[in-house]
Amino acid sequence: MPEMPEVADPSERGGPAAAVRTDTRLHDLVIRAGLVYTPDGPRPGAVVVDGGTVTAVLPADAPVLARDEVRLAADEVLIPGVVDSHVHVNDPGRTDWEGFASATLAAAAGGVTTIVDMPLNSIPPTTTVAALELKRKTAAGRCAVDVGFWAGAVPENLGGGTLAALHEAGAFGFKAFLSPSGVPEFGHLSPAELKQTAAEIAQFGGLLIVHAEDPELLADGDPDEEAGDPADHADHADHDHPVGYGEFLASRPDSAEISAIAQVIEAVRTTGVRAHILHLSSAQALPLLAQAKAEGLPVTAETCPHYVSFAAEDIPQRATQYKCCPPIRSSGNRELLWQGLLDGVIDLIASDHSPSTPELKFAGGGDFGQAWGGIAGLQVALPAVWTAARARGLALEAVLGWMCQGPARLTGLADKGRIAPGARADLVAFAPEARFRVSARELRHKNPVSAFDGADLVGAVRRTWLGGELAGGNHAAGDGLSTPHPPAGRLLDRP
């Protein structure tokens, strides 16, 4: 048996060992690639996996004996699995919209190895410990990737210790709406309740994540349909005058985001709570966030693939698959969001996968006033962002920083989002120059509806490993045929 290299006291940064000794261990897996994207940058390498963990990153030709050896194709690189910290699974209660089985299969097929599920759109919402336990029970044994859970902060669960109990029960943090969520079971916070919530969460060191739109600045009190059922307000629609995209966009102005974000920053300043701004759409809010960061306030922000891919002026009339809240804004706004990412004002990109049935998404026959608002894009988030980044001359490392390391930092998942000794062996064989056209009907989302339907993207996910094992729904061979594997995703508690 050949002598084997083994890392002794491996570098946290994932480089070759400073000191080695020889052994004759039989490792679980070695993946050899022309480029391995480590925290130190891409280089040829052999990634060694034992017990679901990366144990060494060695030179590509290092002699390694393993039960399974994979050599990536010449057009493939090895990247860490994406951590998507903003996914609406809608299960239990609205499983016809998505569900843990379909959502996690779509995630695995898109190179996403960890998702964190949002607390609303499921019935009941995750606003009590009992509801969190029900959600875990619903997800158990059905997940193809690892799944964590956000809890919700609503008027009904403030005070009385419910938020602290959810924190202790393993919830990753607390989502709050400042405008109506669109579903009656998940209420929004008033400005006074926001301050109360921030103070309460700050006491136990939790994380507040916020849908930041000021309802006072939304036209006609239009509900936030990210979560809502259009049937709740369809009776009020003007069927003789269907709402077009321009009218819808005007109903949710930049000022609504700016005002709400200012409220969150002030709550952080006065309570010390750690806060995260969800799905930032308006680049006009960037100076506020930059100033907060310059003050040293613990505020972070995300944007989404659809905001950095699409532009309002390109959205066809009646194309309600593009409706989301906050809305997709102008091309100039989009470019400023990219600059916000490059400047570090925006910390990460998450999908905000928010699907529904075709009947809801296209309610009103293309009326933006009636249609459900939410973008289904979990499976294509990585190639969509890479396509847009590549077109702007950006490197793949930047995309991985925003979609792997950034969300891992937000959620405290220190063993995720990187390829380095000690990290979880969540790995993706990615072909960064492979081109394909998205077909919503071929995606693993439960419903064949997506704003990315028909988009020409660059960057194909060929295989995904979860803890060193092929994740469900992957292509086990390069023949394009899906070979499902048993669900192996873990249910995660807050670290």
C-alpha angles and dihedrals in degrees: 000000000000122000111261130215116233128187115239114201091349120214114261087223092065100245126138115289119275087216130025138187130190126248138158099236121151105225125208099236142352123194117195120199139171086232127022114187104224126168086263091057135267121319138147109280154154114231113207119205130194127170093353093305133102105247100176143005106207137172111290094251097043112136106250127166113210139161088237127026124187125188113195121228119261092257094049132088129192115242134170118265115268117253109214108195096181116059129140106210093170093206128168108030104018100042091141085071094052132310137198096274096052096036095052093045088053089048093052092047088053097049094258111137100173131038131179112212123225119236099232135069087047119097112255098027117228097261099118135045089246090056091049090053091048090052091051090049090050093050098043114117094000103083125101092189135031115284132199128181136231118206127215132245109211132160091260097058100045116115123008095079099276094127092049090049091052089049091052090046090062106265110155094223144307129285118208132182120214091191127045111292094213096240120087094221093064112054126194127240125249117224090262092049090050090057091046091049093048092050092048095049092045090059092066098031097250131153125252116204117191140202094211116204123124109230091207088067099045112101113258092348089287106193120244099255095191084103104014137106110237088216087072091070106014090103088066095052122111101237092188091058111040113201113249126208095261091054092047091049091051090053091063104044129186088252091068091060094042093052094047094046089051088054091051093048091051090051089052091048093052100039106026092232117157108241137185126198112222127218098353107206105165118072088196087078093059096091090055091052093044091053092048091052091047088056089054094246115158095245126136133175141200136200129196139240093252093054093053094040107043137047130207094236091059097052111107121228113269091015093131092166083085095056115117138143121270088031133239105263136198129314090249090054089050092055091050089053088055089052089050089056092049091048092051094241088117108051105194149356121238128175102235084209101197110166134176139172119288089247091062097037093052098034112148093025094273099336108146088203093062106029122098113258119227139095121237105209111127097121096046100038095103098048091041093056093041091050091053094042093048090052087058094051095255124147126244088242089068092053091049089051091055098040104032113022097031097055091041089056092047093052097039093241095146094173093056136078099034141072106232139116109287095025123117111266094244100146139165132204100216128184102206096190099042112115128211141161117237117239112189090206091060095050119101093234110118094244125045095233126113139142085226093061107129094011117142106228136181122220124055127209106223103174137359126202122200111197089342095308126104108263121233118277095025128135103254089193133025092257098098093244117130115234110190119214126200113277107269102169118132126222106237131212123205106278 
